[in-house]
Amino acid sequence: MKKKQRMIFTTIIVGVILIIGYIIMLPERWAPSLYPTYIETIEANWNLSLPIPDSEKDIYSSKDGSHGDGDAITELHYDNPMDIQKIKDLSNNWVSGEELNINELPNWVRELIRDIDKSSSCFYLHKDSYDYIFFKLNGNKLTIYESYI
C-alpha cells in the first residue's frame, strides 16, 4: 500500500511541477493582457490606431528587452480594402516613394530603411530627435520601421 501511495504522491508532484513550468514558460497563454499585441504597442507608443492585420511578420529587431531601445522592421498584410483606407487616413502627410526626401531623416533611420520602392506611399513621425516611426505602404503590405534610442 505504501508503494502505491508513494506513486500517487510522485504523480501529483510531477503534475504540479509540469503545470507550474507551463505557466512560467508560456505566460502569454494564461495572461494575454500582460502582453500587448504589436498593434496595441503602436497605439500606446505613437497614438495611432491601426487595423488588425491579417498577418504579421517580424523582419528585423535589435530592441533589447528592458528599455525597448533599438530598431525594428515589421510587415503587416491586409486583405480588406477598408483596412488599407484606414491606414491611408492615419495621416495627410503620405508622399510617394519618388517624392520622399530620405535625407530629412537621421542617418540611423536611413540605414534602417535602406530601400524605398518608388510606387510605395510613405510617411513618418518622430517624438523627439531620437524616436522615429516610418510607414511604407505598397499595395496590401504595410512595412513599419521603428527606431528608438
Secondary structure, DSSP 8 states (H G I E B T S, - for coil): -HHHHHHHHHHHHHHHHHHHHHHHH-HHHH-GGGS--HHHHHHHHH-------SEEEEEEE---TTT--EEEEEEEE---HHHHHHHHTT-S--EETTT--GGGS-HHHHHHH----TT-EEEEEESSSS-EEEEEEETTEEEEEEEE-
